[in-house]
Amino acid sequence: MDAPNATLVERRDLTADVASLLVEPDGRGPAFAPGQYATLGLIADGRPILRPYSMAAPHAGSGAWEFHVRRVRGGALTERLWEVPVGGRLLLGRPRGRFVLDPADERAHLFVATGTGIAPFVAMIRDDLAAGRRRRLAIVHGAAHADELGFRDLLRPLAARPGSRVRYVPSISRPADPRNAGWSGATGRAEQIVGERWAALDLDPADTVAYLCGNPGMVAAAEGALVAHGIARADVHTESYWLERAAPAA
Ligand SMILES: Cc1cc2nc3c(=O)[nH]c(=O)nc-3n(C[C@H](O)[C@H](O)[C@H](O)COP(=O)(O)OP(=O)(O)OC[C@H]3O[C@@H](n4cnc5c(N)ncnc54)[C@H](O)[C@@H]3O)c2cc1C
């Protein structure tokens, strides 16, 4: 892919470093399953720079695709992506990935995310709502700062409905940071919530399937915690957004 084939039609900035980007493919884009990703990128110095990003909107055979992206300081693509104005042209690949749900699985679904790792779960939740599925959903979303907890406006009201089948636990890992002043919700990393505060999630391990997405450290720690709580390893599905850097040789 070396010619732009999509347009940035809207951006919604959550913080200086986290934004939702609406990207419209030229023509009729392919359909995708909630949880899949596509490569997004641009051409810099005559060469394409592409990275994978999860779609946060369900099946979109036409219209814009929503991405939820963190700017990584010094990152090759995201630093440049932050310079693209609305109307700017982008590269957009085909949907890929197996981090998808079984629509017929009626067990409780536990979604654990850090930061922009909430994106595939938003697509899955929107799809469940649209399809009228009744399975229980528990969402644990961790971030350093409260203002980085994207999609709270979607998730909080869902969980607050009387008799809701949705449990939503947003949590911040730096409660002492002045940026988090006024936060009255849970504190601690996402893996601590599923590890140390498992009982509060009110899930039966024998009847739960788990999906983990985002920071590779969280994914590994939460997977270990869930298996220790009795969830079968085959029922823990993971998507890590980057590779943990190897420890320097001793
Ligand atoms: C399947 C998949 C789906 C993804 N979906 C999303 C998504 O929906 N939203 C999103 O924001 N990102 C997502 N990512 C991460 C994304 O592909 C890029 O890795 C990220 O945006 C950094 O790209 P870059 O070119 O700016 O940085 P690079 O120059 O490629 O990377 C610099 C270094 O930063 C580290 N890094 C990468 N991402 C992060 C991060 N978020 N926080 C801290 N360090 C990081 C890595 O160690 C990397 O080597 C996904 C990754 C995968 C594999």
The ligand as a MOL file (V3000), in Angstrom:
LIG
                    3D

  0  0  0     0  0            999 V3000
M  V30 BEGIN CTAB
M  V30 COUNTS 53 58 0 0 0
M  V30 BEGIN ATOM
M  V30 1 C -3.0770 -5.6710 16.8900 0
M  V30 2 C -2.6940 -4.2780 17.3970 0
M  V30 3 C -3.6750 -3.3170 17.5520 0
M  V30 4 C -3.3310 -2.0480 18.0340 0
M  V30 5 N -4.3270 -1.1350 18.2330 0
M  V30 6 C -4.0220 0.0690 18.7760 0
M  V30 7 C -5.0630 1.0000 19.0710 0
M  V30 8 O -6.2600 0.7610 18.8220 0
M  V30 9 N -4.7020 2.1860 19.6220 0
M  V30 10 C -3.3820 2.4990 19.8980 0
M  V30 11 O -3.1240 3.5990 20.4200 0
M  V30 12 N -2.3850 1.6260 19.6230 0
M  V30 13 C -2.6650 0.4420 19.0590 0
M  V30 14 N -1.6580 -0.4270 18.7550 0
M  V30 15 C -0.2560 0.0370 18.8800 0
M  V30 16 C 0.1680 0.7020 17.5450 0
M  V30 17 O 0.1650 -0.2530 16.5060 0
M  V30 18 C 1.5760 1.3210 17.5900 0
M  V30 19 O 2.5070 0.3990 18.1150 0
M  V30 20 C 1.6620 2.5910 18.4170 0
M  V30 21 O 0.7010 3.5440 17.9770 0
M  V30 22 C 3.0490 3.2240 18.3350 0
M  V30 23 O 3.3560 3.4970 16.9850 0
M  V30 24 P 4.4820 4.5760 16.6170 0
M  V30 25 O 4.8820 4.3560 15.2120 0
M  V30 26 O 4.0570 5.9460 17.0010 0
M  V30 27 O 5.6660 4.1850 17.5900 0
M  V30 28 P 6.9240 3.2420 17.2190 0
M  V30 29 O 7.9920 4.1020 16.6910 0
M  V30 30 O 6.4790 2.0780 16.4050 0
M  V30 31 O 7.1930 2.6460 18.6370 0
M  V30 32 C 7.9740 3.1730 19.6170 0
M  V30 33 C 7.9400 2.2070 20.8220 0
M  V30 34 O 6.8930 2.6280 21.6980 0
M  V30 35 C 6.3440 1.5050 22.3860 0
M  V30 36 N 4.8690 1.6280 22.3390 0
M  V30 37 C 4.0070 1.3520 21.3380 0
M  V30 38 N 2.7440 1.6500 21.6980 0
M  V30 39 C 2.8200 2.1480 22.9510 0
M  V30 40 C 1.8520 2.6500 23.8770 0
M  V30 41 N 0.5520 2.7190 23.5910 0
M  V30 42 N 2.2910 3.0940 25.0770 0
M  V30 43 C 3.6050 3.0490 25.3890 0
M  V30 44 N 4.5650 2.5770 24.5700 0
M  V30 45 C 4.1750 2.1370 23.3650 0
M  V30 46 C 6.8830 0.2620 21.7410 0
M  V30 47 O 7.8300 -0.2960 22.6410 0
M  V30 48 C 7.5510 0.7490 20.5010 0
M  V30 49 O 8.6440 -0.0320 20.2040 0
M  V30 50 C -1.9730 -1.7250 18.3120 0
M  V30 51 C -0.9910 -2.7000 18.1330 0
M  V30 52 C -1.3400 -3.9620 17.6970 0
M  V30 53 C -0.2480 -5.0070 17.5470 0
M  V30 END ATOM
M  V30 BEGIN BOND
M  V30 1 1 1 2
M  V30 2 1 2 3
M  V30 3 2 2 52
M  V30 4 2 3 4
M  V30 5 1 4 5
M  V30 6 1 4 50
M  V30 7 2 5 6
M  V30 8 1 6 7
M  V30 9 1 6 13
M  V30 10 2 7 8
M  V30 11 1 7 9
M  V30 12 1 9 10
M  V30 13 2 10 11
M  V30 14 1 10 12
M  V30 15 2 12 13
M  V30 16 1 13 14
M  V30 17 1 14 15
M  V30 18 1 14 50
M  V30 19 1 15 16
M  V30 20 1 16 17
M  V30 21 1 16 18
M  V30 22 1 18 19
M  V30 23 1 18 20
M  V30 24 1 20 21
M  V30 25 1 20 22
M  V30 26 1 22 23
M  V30 27 1 23 24
M  V30 28 2 24 25
M  V30 29 1 24 26
M  V30 30 1 24 27
M  V30 31 1 27 28
M  V30 32 2 28 29
M  V30 33 1 28 30
M  V30 34 1 28 31
M  V30 35 1 31 32
M  V30 36 1 32 33
M  V30 37 1 33 34
M  V30 38 1 33 48
M  V30 39 1 34 35
M  V30 40 1 35 36
M  V30 41 1 35 46
M  V30 42 1 36 37
M  V30 43 1 36 45
M  V30 44 2 37 38
M  V30 45 1 38 39
M  V30 46 1 39 40
M  V30 47 2 39 45
M  V30 48 1 40 41
M  V30 49 2 40 42
M  V30 50 1 42 43
M  V30 51 2 43 44
M  V30 52 1 44 45
M  V30 53 1 46 47
M  V30 54 1 46 48
M  V30 55 1 48 49
M  V30 56 2 50 51
M  V30 57 1 51 52
M  V30 58 1 52 53
M  V30 END BOND
M  V30 END CTAB
M  END
